[in-house]
Structure formats: C-alpha cells, structure tokens
Amino acid sequence: MKLKVVVHKAEEGGYWAEVPAVPGCVTQGETWEELLPNIYEAVEACLSLDTEEIDISDEDVVLEIAI
C-alpha cells in the first residue's frame, strides 16, 4: 500500500505532516530527518488494532500484514 503524505512547514519552525487517507493521522518533527521516521510511526499507530479489546474465538485467525 502506498500512502500520500502532505508535509507542511510549521510556523514555529520544523515540519508537520498529515496523511489524508488516514483521518487524524498527523505528526511533526524539528528536522526533515526527525520527521520521516515519525511519519512511519504515526501511520503504524493510526492503523494498528489492539486485538485484546476484540472478542476473538478459538476458530478466528488474526493476521499481521506489512503494507
């Protein structure tokens, strides 16, 4: 899966980024080098699912995929 990320210069310095395809998925960084890993972390956090909060039976299968 490919996601478009919109990167903005922050008024107070640094950058902030948003992922339009994932509502509420935003992050920031003081430098470009700091921002890039923060983007990956934010997307992972926004798309993660805590399976402990879901009623899963012994017949269900939980898959983890890389996108």
C-alpha positions as CSV (number, residue, x, y, z in Angstrom):
1,M,0.0,0.0,0.0
2,K,1.2,3.5,-0.8
3,L,0.0,6.5,1.1
4,K,0.4,10.1,0.2
5,V,1.8,12.3,2.9
6,V,1.4,16.1,2.9
7,V,4.3,17.9,4.6
8,H,4.0,21.4,5.8
9,K,6.5,23.9,7.2
10,A,5.4,24.7,10.8
11,E,5.1,28.4,11.7
12,E,7.2,27.9,14.8
13,G,9.9,26.0,12.9
14,G,10.2,22.4,11.8
15,Y,7.6,20.5,9.9
16,W,4.3,18.8,10.4
17,A,2.8,16.1,8.2
18,E,-0.7,14.6,7.6
19,V,-1.9,11.5,5.9
20,P,-5.2,12.4,4.2
21,A,-6.2,8.8,3.6
22,V,-6.0,8.1,7.3
23,P,-8.1,10.7,9.1
24,G,-6.4,12.1,12.2
25,C,-3.0,10.8,11.3
26,V,-0.6,13.6,11.8
27,T,2.9,14.0,13.2
28,Q,5.7,16.6,13.4
29,G,9.5,16.9,13.6
30,E,12.0,19.7,14.1
31,T,14.0,18.5,11.1
32,W,13.3,16.5,8.0
33,E,15.4,13.7,9.4
34,E,13.3,13.6,12.5
35,L,10.0,13.9,10.6
36,L,10.5,10.9,8.3
37,P,10.6,8.2,11.0
38,N,7.8,10.0,12.8
39,I,5.6,9.6,9.7
40,Y,6.1,5.8,9.7
41,E,5.4,5.6,13.4
42,A,2.2,7.7,13.1
43,V,0.8,5.6,10.3
44,E,1.6,2.4,12.1
45,A,-0.1,3.8,15.3
46,C,-3.2,5.0,13.4
47,L,-3.6,1.7,11.6
48,S,-2.8,-0.6,14.5
49,L,-5.5,-2.6,16.2
50,D,-5.4,-3.8,19.7
51,T,-6.7,-7.4,19.4
52,E,-7.1,-7.7,23.2
53,E,-10.1,-5.4,23.1
54,I,-11.9,-7.6,20.5
55,D,-13.8,-10.8,21.2
56,I,-11.8,-13.5,19.4
57,S,-12.8,-17.1,19.4
58,D,-10.5,-20.1,19.1
59,E,-11.8,-20.5,15.5
60,D,-10.8,-17.0,14.5
61,V,-7.4,-16.2,12.9
62,V,-5.5,-13.0,13.4
63,L,-3.1,-12.0,10.6
64,E,-0.4,-9.4,10.7
65,I,0.5,-7.9,7.3
66,A,3.1,-5.4,6.1
67,I,1.9,-2.6,4.0
